[in-house]
Amino acid sequence: MSPELNQSAPLSAEPAEPKAGQVAVPVWLLVLLFLVLYGGMVYFDRNSGWFSEQVYAPYRNLQEVEAFQPVSGAPGLVQLGLQVYNKPTCVACHQANGKGLSGQFPPLIRTDWVLEPEPGRIIRAVLDGLSGPIQVEGQSYNGAMVPWRESLSDEEIAAVLTYVRQNPEWGNKAPAVKPERVKEVREKTKSHKQSYSPEELLKISPAD
């Protein structure tokens, strides 16, 4: 017998270990990652003041915080405004919730009359009253607002308007009213002896 036949067959070779290959990162994934990072940067820039401890909800940056804060030097202005509002002064007509009375007294919640950046018109309405039909948020009202020129000081009028314009429970956010601004309008209108009509007020610039 041939010796070649008696030799055992060689064992099969063990499989080679897998080797890690290099796979290119898809371009679309890089673009997506960039967009996510950029979007986050824009969001924090616009809404979080870049984590500044001076910026807090509902304000988005330091400029908004400064613009909508109560008058400096008078930390109790909003508290005084709440007190003035809850006297028979305002709450009897506009109600504690600021929603007014249907058909008579308009709401103070998120209305253009209340939230104008310049408060010249609303100051005049408080000083000398407002009467006649008025449209507010598509609804008609015809109650008369009495004048408070002789009853409230400049500080009290500024306080109650600031309270109304910055009441977070009502969703209102407008700049504070300064007593100096009320004094200025009071002086300008000292010869005015009757209530304003809505049409008359609309002819006056809010900044006047």
C-alpha positions in Angstrom: 0.0 0.0 0.0 1.2 3.4 -0.8 2.4 5.4 2.2 0.6 8.5 0.8 -2.7 6.8 1.4 -1.9 6.1 5.1 -1.4 9.8 5.8 -4.3 11.5 7.5 -6.0 14.4 5.7 -4.8 17.8 6.9 -7.1 19.6 9.3 -9.1 22.4 7.9 -7.6 25.9 8.7 -9.4 27.9 11.4 -11.4 30.9 10.1 -9.6 34.2 10.2 -10.6 36.7 12.8 -12.8 39.5 11.4 -11.1 42.8 11.0 -12.8 46.1 11.6 -13.2 48.1 8.4 -13.5 51.9 8.0 -16.9 53.1 7.0 -17.4 56.7 5.9 -19.9 58.7 8.0 -22.9 59.6 5.7 -22.9 63.3 4.7 -26.6 63.6 5.6 -25.8 62.6 9.2 -23.2 65.3 9.5 -25.6 67.9 8.1 -28.4 66.8 10.5 -26.0 67.0 13.5 -25.0 70.5 12.4 -28.6 71.6 12.1 -29.5 70.3 15.5 -26.6 72.1 17.2 -27.3 75.3 15.3 -31.0 75.1 16.2 -30.1 74.6 19.9 -27.8 77.6 19.8 -30.5 79.8 18.3 -33.1 78.6 20.8 -30.9 79.3 23.8 -30.0 82.7 22.4 -33.6 83.7 21.9 -35.3 82.0 24.8 -32.9 81.4 27.6 -30.6 84.3 27.8 -27.8 81.7 27.5 -28.6 80.5 31.1 -28.2 84.0 32.6 -29.6 84.0 36.2 -31.1 87.4 35.4 -33.4 86.0 32.7 -36.5 84.0 33.7 -39.8 83.0 32.3 -41.8 84.4 30.6 -38.9 86.7 29.4 -36.5 85.5 26.7 -33.6 87.8 27.2 -32.1 90.5 29.4 -33.5 93.2 27.2 -37.1 92.0 27.8 -36.5 91.7 31.5 -35.4 95.3 31.7 -38.2 96.6 29.5 -41.0 94.9 31.3 -39.9 95.3 34.9 -41.7 97.6 37.3 -40.3 101.0 37.7 -36.8 100.9 39.4 -36.7 102.3 42.9 -40.4 101.4 43.5 -40.4 97.6 44.2 -43.9 97.8 45.7 -45.5 99.4 42.6 -47.3 96.3 41.5 -48.4 95.5 45.0 -49.8 99.0 45.3 -51.6 98.6 42.0 -53.2 95.4 43.3 -54.5 97.3 46.3 -55.8 100.2 44.1 -57.5 97.7 41.7 -59.2 95.8 44.5 -60.8 98.9 45.9 -64.2 99.8 44.3 -62.0 101.7 41.9 -61.6 98.9 39.2 -62.7 95.5 40.5 -66.5 96.4 40.7 -66.6 96.9 36.9 -63.8 94.9 35.4 -64.0 92.1 38.0 -61.3 90.4 40.0 -60.5 88.1 37.0 -60.2 91.1 34.6 -62.9 89.8 32.3 -65.3 92.7 32.8 -69.1 92.5 32.5 -70.8 91.4 29.3 -72.2 94.3 27.4 -71.1 96.9 30.0 -67.5 96.9 30.9 -64.8 95.5 28.6 -62.1 92.9 29.7 -58.6 94.0 30.6 -57.1 90.7 29.4 -54.8 90.8 26.4 -56.6 93.7 24.7 -55.0 96.4 22.5 -56.4 99.2 24.7 -54.5 97.9 27.7 -51.3 96.6 26.1 -50.3 99.5 23.9 -46.5 100.0 24.4 -47.1 103.7 25.0 -49.8 104.2 27.6 -51.0 107.7 26.7 -54.5 106.7 25.9 -55.1 104.4 28.8 -53.8 107.0 31.2 -56.3 109.6 29.8 -59.1 107.1 30.2 -58.3 106.6 33.9 -57.8 110.4 34.5 -61.0 111.6 32.8 -63.1 108.6 32.2 -64.4 106.9 29.1 -68.0 106.7 27.8 -69.9 105.6 24.7 -70.0 102.4 22.7 -66.7 100.6 22.4 -65.5 97.5 20.5 -63.1 95.3 22.4 -62.0 92.0 20.9 -65.0 91.9 18.6 -67.5 92.5 21.4 -69.6 95.6 22.1 -69.7 97.4 25.5 -71.4 100.5 26.5 -70.7 101.1 30.2 -69.2 104.4 31.5 -65.9 104.6 33.2 -65.8 107.3 35.8 -62.8 109.7 36.0 -60.2 109.3 38.7 -58.2 112.5 38.2 -59.2 113.9 41.6 -59.2 110.6 43.5 -56.0 108.9 42.6 -52.4 110.2 42.7 -49.9 109.9 39.8 -48.3 107.0 41.7 -51.6 105.2 42.2 -52.6 105.5 38.6 -49.1 104.3 37.5 -49.3 101.4 39.9 -52.8 100.2 38.9 -52.0 100.4 35.2 -48.7 98.6 35.8 -50.5 95.9 37.7 -53.1 95.4 34.9 -50.5 95.6 32.1 -48.1 93.1 33.7 -50.6 90.7 35.3 -49.2 87.2 34.5 -52.4 85.5 35.5 -54.2 87.4 32.7 -51.4 86.8 30.2 -50.7 90.5 30.0 -47.1 91.7 29.3 -46.5 95.3 28.6 -44.1 97.9 29.9 -44.6 99.4 33.3 -46.2 102.9 33.6 -44.1 105.4 35.4 -45.6 108.0 37.7 -43.7 110.7 35.8 -45.6 109.6 32.6 -48.9 110.0 34.4 -47.9 113.4 35.7 -47.0 114.5 32.2 -50.3 113.4 30.7 -52.2 115.0 33.7 -50.5 118.3 33.0 -51.3 118.1 29.3 -55.0 117.4 29.9 -55.7 119.6 32.8 -58.2 121.6 30.8 -60.1 118.5 29.7 -63.4 118.6 31.7 -65.4 115.6 30.4 -65.1 111.9 29.6 -63.4 110.8 26.5 -65.2 108.8 23.8 -63.5 105.9 22.2 -63.3 107.8 18.9 -61.7 110.8 20.6 -59.1 108.6 22.2 -58.2 106.9 19.0 -57.4 110.2 17.4 -54.7 110.8 20.0 -51.3 109.3 19.6 -50.5 106.8 22.4 -47.1 108.5 22.8 -48.7 111.9 23.3 
